[in-house]
């Protein structure tokens, strides 16, 4: 068990038949690990609609002690799924276990061995994410760093509605990768507004206890997105501006890009389309500077929507065409479908109904392929 208190944090591991007790972490390290576990406990308790937690923890003994601690602190049943060469389809496995009543809403599902299920597991996660939404289970997936990077790159749709937390010993942190270490990047995928409001409460509670600038910036960015979803523009722009200021302090260009884009989307929601375009063009400039293809494609998409709202349908075609090229290049099927939809609407508004139908049919075809019924 990881014993978290103001004075001590220790754990025991067994290696080569010998039991070895580890102590002597600095006070700050103890505090950081314990605070991360407190956050895990909080989110699991509040996640009545289910949650997916991507826990980045390379230290297997520490991971085992985290599980023991959660077991002692949370009144839920714990169920472990170990992935391997013969057991790679996690969504299907969880669905089968749910149907056979091995797991239910009062179960915390622990997923280990994701590295043994590569590369197929990435596709299963991305294309079968609706199963997780349907089951509404509390799921913890333990991921080494390189697996997390692969999920971000190759399973972006799944990553968008998962929460991420990093639990590491201090000497595991490398300055060169610090910019990429996101914590609790919450999803904005939700079934109804009440569920989204519950997630906002969780994020605001986490924000009130956050001390690390990266964590405060990330949570503020999440809250900006969430408040934008419920059209609370005052709070949305406040959080986007807060995250932008922190990312500038941290020299995190990607964070600055996302924050500025968020401000642009708020102005778009307020029907101030010209101001929205100014912010979106600034975010596009940053995306190009840092070589962020995914960010660049999002900027093009948002600019196309803004020009669509202004009635400039020629530009409303130009920008999603640029976005479509990138989405094809990076293999983002959902993004590709959204571009076809935007192009279809633009051509419809131009009165070119034949082209509109072609693009909308392309979008429909992709949505069927990836199982996106909402699309």
ABEGO torsion letter per residue (X at the ends): XBBBBAABBBBBBBBGGBBBBBBGBBAAAAAAAAAAAAAAAAAAAABAAEBBBBBBBABAAAAAAAAAAAAAABBBBBBBBBBBAABABAAAAAAAAAAAGABBAABBBBBBGAAAAOAAAAAAAAAAAAAAAAAGBBBBBBBBAAAAAAAAAABAAAAAABBBBBBBBAAABBAAAAAABBBGBBBABBABAAAAAAAAAAAAAAAAABABAAAAAAAAAAAAAAAAAAGBAAAAAAAAAAAAAAAAAAGBAAAAAAAAAAAAAAAAAAGBAAAAAAAAAAAAAAAAAAGBAAAAAAAAAAAAAAAAAAGBAAAAAAAAAAAAAAAAAAGBAAAAAAAAAAAAAAAAAAGBAAAAAAAAAAAAAAAAAAGBAAX
